[in-house]
Amino acid sequence: MKRCASSSRRRLPGYEPVDGFLNISKPPGLTSFEAVRKVRRIIREKKVGHCGTLDPMATGVLIVVFGQATKKAALLSGQDKVYRAEIRLGLATDSGDITGKIIKESPVPEISEVQAGSALKNFMGFTDQIPPMVSALKQGGRRLYALAREGVTVERSPRRIEIKSIRMIRFESPILEFRVHCSKGTYIRSLAEDIGKVLGVPATLESLVRERSGDFGIEESLPWPQVLASSRESLLARSHPLS
C-alpha cells in the first residue's frame, strides 16, 4: 500500500487551478483510486493523486494531493504511518486479510496476554519483510496482485522496514488488537501473518485503520459523507494549502 498514485481529467472551463492537500477518512469498501476520482470531479482539477494506498477493507487517513502539491507526493508517501489493527488467530487466507479465501484453519492454543504482548515485541526495530502476493509491487513487469488472481505465486525479495513502536491494545482470543508505528513500505497483512508464526498459529488481518500518515491524523480527517456532500468551494476550504 505504498506509492502515491495520480490520475487526471480535463479541468472544466472557468475554473482556476488549485494546489493543496486533503486529509480524507476513507470508509471500508472504497478503493483509493475511487476516492481520487470523486475528489477530482468535485474540485475540477487536472492533477489529483493519493499518497499511500489503502486496501478497500482498510479505513482511515488517505492523503489526497492536487495541483502543484502532487510534486510533493513522494515526500508524503515516504513518511511514517500509524495503524490500529486487529488480527484473527487460527485462520489464514490467500490474501493475508479477512476478505481472502480461507486456506488454513486450526485451533488456537491457550495464549496469555503476556505471551501475546511478548510476540509483538519481537518485531521492534529494523527487519526484512516479505511483501504479500496481493500487492501492487511489480515483478517481471506485472503487478503481484494480477499474478495472484491467476493463482500464480512467485518469490518476493525481502524489503527492509522499521517498526518504531508496537503495543497491544487488547487480546480476546482469537482477536489480537494492537497499534503500530512503522516506516513506509510496511505491509500490515504480512506483519499479521508473521505475528501468528511467532505465536505458533495461522493469522490473518481482521481490520485495519490508518490513524496517522506523517503529520496528518485521523482526528482531523474529513469524513467521506462530507466529501460527497461538498461543493468545490467547501471542499477546497477544508484543504491544506501548498507551502
RAUR-V660070 format. One record per backbone hydrogen bond with DSSP energy under -1.0 kcal/mol. CO is the residue of the C=O (numbers start at 1). NH is the residue of the N-H. Records with the same first field share a line. If there is no record, write none. Layout:
CO=NH, NH
This chain:
5=50
7=48
12=15
20=66
21=240
22=64
23=222
24=62
26=60
27=30
31=35
32=36
33=37
34=38
35=39
36=40
37=41
38=42
39=43
40=44
47=67
48=7
49=65
50=5
55=58
56=29
59=210
60=26
62=24
63=51
64=22
65=49
66=20, 69
67=70
68=71
69=72
70=73
72=76
73=77
74=78
76=79
80=214
81=182
82=211, 212
83=180
84=209
85=178
86=206, 207
87=176
88=204
90=106
92=103, 104
96=205
97=100
101=94
104=92
112=116
113=117
114=118
115=119
116=120
117=121
120=123
121=124
125=163
127=161
129=159
133=135
135=145
137=144
139=142
142=139
143=147
144=148
145=149
147=152
148=151
159=129
161=127
162=183
163=125
165=181
167=179
170=177
172=175
174=89
175=172
176=87
177=169, 170
178=85
179=167
180=83
181=164, 165
182=81
183=186
187=191
188=192
189=193
190=194
191=195
192=196
193=197
194=198
195=199
196=201
202=90
204=88
205=98
207=86
208=59
209=84
210=61
211=218
212=82
213=216
216=213
217=220
218=221
222=25
223=227
224=228
225=229
227=230
231=235
232=236
233=237
236=239
240=21
